[in-house]
Amino acid sequence: MEQGEGLTTINGVDLFYRDLGNGTPVLFIHGFPLTGDIWRYQAEALSSRARVIVPDLRGFGKSGVTAGPYSMDMFARDLKGLLGALRIETAVLAGISMGGYIALSFYRLFSATVKALVLLDTRAGADSEEGRKGRMDLARRARGGEMGRIADEWIEKLFTASTITTKPDIVLKVKNAISRSAPEAIAGAALGMMERPDSTPMLRDITCPVLIMVGEQDRLTPVDDAKAMAAKIKRSRLEVIQNAGHLSCLEAPEQVNRRMQEFLSGIQA
């Protein structure tokens, strides 16, 4: 393994992670159906001023695969175990998309461990009935070997048309990550998201600082979803990321990095 990388067994599964820099720990939680690599621009920018922890979630990337479903609470407990193994008592949690669902589950279970939250391109509400049916169909298709077609479809959902045209290298990396994912990981996470509870009622109970960011062209979790969260969280700040869709951390990294650096500076002051 390269310097700054590790593999540790947590809750019966091997979790791969990157551990870079020093200072306030920031735990980055990737979205579906991706890996920790989507945070590469943030890890590079922030590791000079913070301790950056970037795991691959259970089933994804270089971490071990187990039978699904993978509930958001299961992912949260894995991450709590990882922080414990690294002897980190409190951390800032940054989650995008599914990673945001996991961050909210983590806060509900382990609020004393959370120094602050950064929620990108995500929402607090549970799936609609139509959304639940879509998750079930996705799990069926993944287990049926349709990973290539799934990857093609998700590219259209994750990125803006401009990103697909102007940043083909980033798009190709994401497409490859999806198509190479373990079918059981795709199915397990999809079913876990389908069963996640509505986190909206707990938003008013969040007492730590919260930075909410959303791509202005995000179609999966649009700006209105982000505004709804910000309206209910007392110590929240909302930033709309220009020229970005659902993967703002990859599509507009300079904007995301700048806002995260400002936010962390306020916490560390």
Helices and strands as residue ranges (DSSP letters): E 5-10, E 13-20, E 24-29, G 36-39, H 40-46, E 50-55, H 72-85, E 91-96, H 98-110, G 111-113, E 114-120, H 129-143, H 147-158, H 161-166, H 168-179, H 183-194, G 200-205, E 210-215, H 223-232, E 236-241, H 248-251, H 253-268
